[in-house]
C-alpha cells in the first residue's frame, strides 16, 4: 500500500476547491466570454498568491532561480495549455449540459496521470490497469451518448456536433496529467511555489488573445462575485496541488482527485440548474471507479 504524508492532504484541499471550476467558469463564459473569464480569474488569482508571498516575506523571483529551466518551461507550457484548453472548451460548449460533459472528459486526467507515472516516474502496474482504463473510457462514452441509444454511431454523431470543444476537453486531460507527473519528477521539494507566476503568465495569454479577438461582455455584480470566488479557488487550488505533487505521495494525491468528477458534476447541476440524466451519473461513477482501480494497480 502507498504511504501518506502531511503534504498529501494539500491535494484533498485542491480537489475541494477545483470542484466549482466547471460550473463557475461556464457561468462566466456566458456573460463575459471564456477568454475574458480566464484572464480575470488567473490574473486575480496570480496577484493574490504574489501578495500572499510578500506577506510571508518571500521574494517571488527566488522561485525562478531555484527551479530547473526544464521544469519552468515544460511544466509552465503545459500549465498554460491546460488552462487555455479547458476555459475555451467550456466557452465553446453549445449549452450547459454539454459543458458538464466536457468537464467529465477533462476528468480523465487522474487515470492518465496513473498511466504516465509508469513511464515517467518508474511506477509498476499490475494487469488491473488495463480493465481500469477501459472502465474510465467507458464512463466517458456513456457521458457523451446520454441523450441517445448507446452505439458507436451515436458517439460519433454527438462528438462531431462540436468536435472542437470535446477535443479541447481531451487535450486538457492529457496536458494536466503530464503537468502533474512532470511536476513530481522535476519539481523537487522546494519550499516556495512557482505557481503564482504560472497563473499570471496564463492570465496574460488570455489577455493578449482578447486584444487580438475581442469578446463582448456584460459585467454585473454577479460576474464580479464569480470572478472573485473562482480567483480565490483557483489560486489556492493550484498552490495546494503544486505542493502536494512536489512533496506528497503522487499516487495518494491523485487518488483524492478521483472524487472531483462527482463533486464537480453535483455543483454544476445545482449551480447551472441542470437536470442530469442517469447516463451522466453512471458515466461519472465509471470514471471514478476506473481511476480507483488504476490506483490499486500501481506500486513503487
Residue pairs with C-beta under 8 A, 6 or more apart in sequence:
2 249
2 251
2 252
2 255
2 295
2 298
2 300
3 249
3 252
4 248
4 249
4 252
5 247
5 248
5 249
7 243
7 244
7 247
7 248
8 244
8 248
8 249
8 252
8 253
8 256
9 244
9 248
10 240
10 241
10 243
10 244
10 248
10 253
11 240
11 241
11 244
11 245
11 248
11 252
11 253
11 254
11 256
11 257
12 256
13 236
13 237
13 240
14 236
14 237
14 238
14 240
14 241
14 244
14 257
15 256
15 257
15 259
15 260
15 263
16 263
17 233
17 234
17 236
17 237
17 240
18 233
18 237
18 241
18 260
18 264
19 260
19 263
19 264
19 266
19 267
20 229
20 230
20 233
20 264
20 267
20 271
21 86
21 103
21 230
21 233
21 234
21 237
21 264
22 90
22 99
22 100
22 102
22 103
22 106
22 264
22 267
22 268
23 264
23 267
23 268
23 270
23 271
23 272
24 226
24 229
24 230
24 233
24 271
25 34
25 37
25 38
25 41
25 86
25 87
25 90
25 230
26 90
26 91
26 93
26 96
26 99
26 268
26 272
27 226
27 271
27 272
28 34
28 36
28 37
28 40
28 41
28 223
28 226
28 227
28 230
29 37
29 87
29 90
29 91
31 217
31 218
31 219
31 220
31 222
31 223
32 40
32 215
32 217
32 218
32 219
32 223
33 91
33 210
33 215
33 216
33 217
34 87
34 88
34 90
34 91
34 92
34 215
35 87
35 88
35 91
35 206
35 209
35 210
35 213
35 215
36 206
36 210
36 215
36 217
37 87
37 91
37 227
38 83
38 84
38 87
38 88
38 202
38 203
38 206
39 203
39 204
39 206
39 207
39 210
40 203
40 227
40 231
41 203
41 227
41 230
41 231
41 234
42 83
42 199
42 200
42 202
42 203
42 206
42 231
42 234
43 199
43 200
43 203
43 204
43 206
43 207
44 203
44 227
44 228
44 231
44 235
45 199
45 203
45 231
45 232
45 234
45 235
45 238
46 196
46 197
46 198
46 199
46 200
46 202
46 203
46 235
47 200
48 231
48 232
48 235
49 193
49 195
49 196
49 199
49 235
49 236
49 239
50 60
50 196
50 200
52 196
53 59
53 60
53 192
53 196
54 60
58 192
60 192
60 196
60 197
62 192
63 190
63 192
63 193
63 194
63 197
64 72
64 194
64 197
66 190
66 192
67 186
67 187
67 188
67 190
67 194
68 186
70 186
71 182
71 183
71 186
71 187
72 194
74 182
74 186
75 179
75 182
75 183
75 186
75 187
75 198
76 194
76 197
76 198
76 201
78 175
78 176
78 178
78 179
78 182
79 179
79 198
79 202
80 198
80 201
80 202
80 205
81 171
81 175
82 172
82 175
82 176
82 179
83 202
84 202
84 205
84 206
85 168
85 169
85 171
85 172
85 175
86 106
86 168
86 169
86 172
87 206
88 168
89 102
89 106
89 164
89 165
89 166
89 168
89 169
89 172
90 99
90 102
90 103
90 165
92 162
92 164
92 165
92 168
93 99
93 101
93 102
93 162
93 165
94 161
94 162
94 165
96 268
96 272
96 273
96 274
97 274
97 276
98 162
98 165
99 268
99 272
100 265
100 268
100 269
100 272
100 274
100 276
100 280
101 143
101 144
101 146
101 166
101 280
102 165
102 166
102 168
102 169
103 169
103 261
103 264
103 265
103 268
104 139
104 140
104 143
104 261
104 264
104 265
104 280
104 283
104 284
104 287
105 140
105 143
105 144
105 166
105 169
105 170
105 173
106 169
106 170
106 172
106 173
106 176
107 173
107 260
107 261
107 264
107 287
108 136
108 137
108 140
108 170
108 173
108 287
109 172
109 173
109 174
109 176
109 177
109 180
109 257
110 177
110 254
110 257
110 258
110 260
110 291
110 294
111 132
111 133
111 136
111 287
111 290
111 291
111 294
112 173
112 174
112 177
113 176
113 177
113 180
113 181
113 250
113 254
114 123
114 125
114 129
114 251
114 254
114 291
114 294
114 295
114 297
114 298
115 129
115 133
115 177
115 294
116 177
116 178
116 181
117 123
117 181
117 184
117 250
117 251
117 254
117 298
118 124
118 125
118 129
118 298
120 181
120 182
120 185
121 181
121 184
121 185
121 250
123 251
123 298
123 299
123 300
124 298
124 299
124 300
125 297
125 298
125 299
126 297
126 299
127 297
128 293
128 294
128 296
128 297
129 293
129 294
129 297
129 298
131 293
132 290
132 291
132 292
132 293
132 294
132 296
132 297
133 290
133 294
134 290
135 286
135 289
135 290
135 293
136 286
136 287
136 289
136 290
136 291
136 294
137 290
138 283
138 286
138 290
139 282
139 283
139 284
139 285
139 286
139 287
139 288
139 289
139 290
140 283
140 287
141 150
141 155
141 283
142 150
142 279
142 280
142 282
142 283
142 286
143 279
143 280
143 283
143 284
143 287
144 155
144 158
144 159
144 166
145 151
145 154
145 155
145 158
145 279
146 277
146 278
146 279
146 280
146 283
147 158
147 277
148 154
148 157
148 158
159 166
180 241
180 245
180 250
180 254
181 250
183 242
183 245
183 246
184 245
184 246
184 250
187 242
187 245
187 246
188 246
189 246
189 247
190 246
193 239
193 242
193 243
193 246
194 242
195 238
195 239
195 242
196 235
196 239
198 238
199 234
199 235
199 238
241 253
244 253
245 253
251 295
251 298
254 291
254 295
255 291
255 292
255 295
257 291
258 288
258 291
258 292
258 295
259 288
261 284
261 287
261 288
262 284
262 285
262 288
265 276
265 280
265 281
265 284
268 274
269 275
269 276
